[in-house]
Every structure is written in C-alpha cells, then in structure tokens.
Amino acid sequence: MKQPVWIVEDVKARNDYTLLITFTGGAQRIFDARPLLDKPIFAPLKSLPFFLRAKAMYGTVIWNDDVDIAPEHLYECSTPVEVEKIA
C-alpha cells in the first residue's frame, strides 16, 4: 500500500515563522505558520525560541505533547518549493 503524500519526514523551522517541510517522496513545501499565531491553541508558537524547536515525529510536525499540526493541513496549506531556491 502506498503512503499518503502528506506524511512529514523532516522539518526545519525558520525565523520568519515558516516551516520547510519534507514530505513522503521527497517533496519540499513551505508552510507559513503566522496565521495560526492568533489562535489560542497555538499561542505557545508566538515564542520564536519555542517555534524553532519544531520536530518531525509521528508523521507530522510537533513541538511538545500539546502542540502539533495535522499533516494533511500542513500539506494542503503549504507552497511547493524548488530545491535550488531554498535558503
């Protein structure tokens, strides 16, 4: 059975509150987390040091036991990037 394309394999949190995410199959996409910062459940992400601790686990992006984002949302709401354009 083929894995869904939205499974997160790697993530790099960036200082501008975006995530560079590598999904199954090697597709890389940029997710802008800034729209989430005003939602109470994601309030901890307003702290840049906390945001930068993002890690890929369980097929998605997590920060701790309380803060994570559904991998389907990360995929659907992110923008594809070309490898040579990644800074």
C-alpha positions in Angstrom: 0.0 0.0 0.0 1.3 3.4 -1.0 1.9 6.0 1.8 -0.1 9.3 1.6 1.9 12.2 0.2 1.3 14.3 3.3 3.4 12.3 5.8 6.1 14.6 7.2 9.6 13.2 7.1 11.6 16.3 8.1 11.1 19.9 9.2 13.2 23.0 9.5 11.7 25.9 11.5 12.8 29.3 10.2 13.0 32.7 11.9 10.1 34.1 9.8 7.6 31.6 11.4 7.6 29.4 8.3 8.4 25.7 8.2 10.4 24.0 5.4 8.8 20.5 5.4 10.0 17.4 3.5 7.1 15.1 2.9 7.0 11.4 1.8 8.7 11.0 -1.6 11.0 14.0 -1.0 8.5 16.8 -1.9 9.5 20.0 -0.1 7.0 22.7 0.8 6.9 25.9 2.8 4.2 26.3 5.5 3.5 29.8 6.8 2.5 29.4 10.5 1.9 33.1 11.1 -1.9 32.8 10.6 -2.1 30.3 13.4 -0.4 32.5 16.0 -3.6 34.3 16.9 -5.4 31.0 17.7 -5.4 30.2 21.4 -4.3 26.6 20.9 -1.2 27.8 19.0 -0.3 30.7 21.4 2.9 29.0 22.5 4.2 29.3 18.9 4.4 33.1 19.3 7.7 32.5 21.2 10.3 32.3 18.5 12.6 30.0 20.6 9.7 27.6 21.1 8.7 27.8 17.4 12.2 26.9 16.3 12.1 23.7 18.3 9.7 22.1 15.8 10.5 18.5 15.0 9.1 15.8 12.7 7.6 12.9 14.7 4.7 10.6 14.1 4.4 11.7 10.5 3.7 15.3 11.4 5.3 18.4 13.0 5.2 18.7 16.8 6.6 21.0 19.4 5.5 19.2 22.5 2.7 16.9 23.8 0.2 19.8 23.4 1.2 21.5 20.2 1.2 19.9 16.8 -0.4 20.4 13.4 -2.3 17.8 11.3 -0.1 16.7 8.5 -2.9 16.9 5.9 -3.3 20.6 6.9 0.5 21.2 6.6 0.5 19.7 3.1 -2.7 21.4 1.8 -1.8 24.8 3.1 1.8 24.9 2.1 3.5 26.0 -1.1 5.8 23.8 -3.2 9.4 24.9 -3.5 12.2 24.0 -5.8 15.3 22.7 -4.1 17.7 25.2 -5.6 15.5 28.1 -4.3 15.6 27.1 -0.6 17.7 29.5 1.5 
